Amino acid sequence: MKKALYGIVVFVIIGFGLYTASNFQKQKFLKICQEESDSLGGIESCVEYHLKLDS
């Protein structure tokens, strides 16, 4: 029982870390794209472009 609980806790921590890292990267690209474009569509396409380029 303790091993199962330990496994769940470890996976939750790792998942939260990956989510935070992904969100941080997206926010960085969002800031860059807001400086380059004024329209919402331009910002969204810029963020998608940077995310595809980075992966």
N, C-alpha and C positions, 0 to 999 in steps of 0.2 A: 504494500500500500504506500509506504514512504517513497519507494522508487518511482511509482507512478506520479505521485504528487510532485516530487522533485523534477521529473521529466516535464510535466506540464508547466511548472514555474520557469524552468530554463527556456522552453519554447516561447513562452509569453514574453520573457525578457528579450530574447533574440528578435522576436517579431516586432516588439516595440522599438528596438534599436534600428532595425531596418526601415521601419515606417518613418522614424524621425530623420534618418539620413536621407531618405528619398524626398521627404517634404522639405528639408533644408536645401537640397539641390534645386528643387523646383522653385522655391522662393528666390534663390539666387538668380536663376534664369528670368524669373518674372521681373525682378528689379532691373536687370539689364535690358529686357525688352520694353519696359515702360519708358526707358530713356530714349529708345530708338523709334517708338511708334506712339501715336496718339489715339488710334482707334482700338476698340476692344478686339475686333477680328484680327488686326495686325499683331496685337500682343499675344493672342492665343496661338496664332500660327507660328510666331517667333519662338514661343516656349516649346511647342511641339517639335519644331525644327532642331532646337538646341538639345532637347531630350533624345531625339533620334540620333543626332550627331554624336552625343556622349556615350550612347550604349553600343 
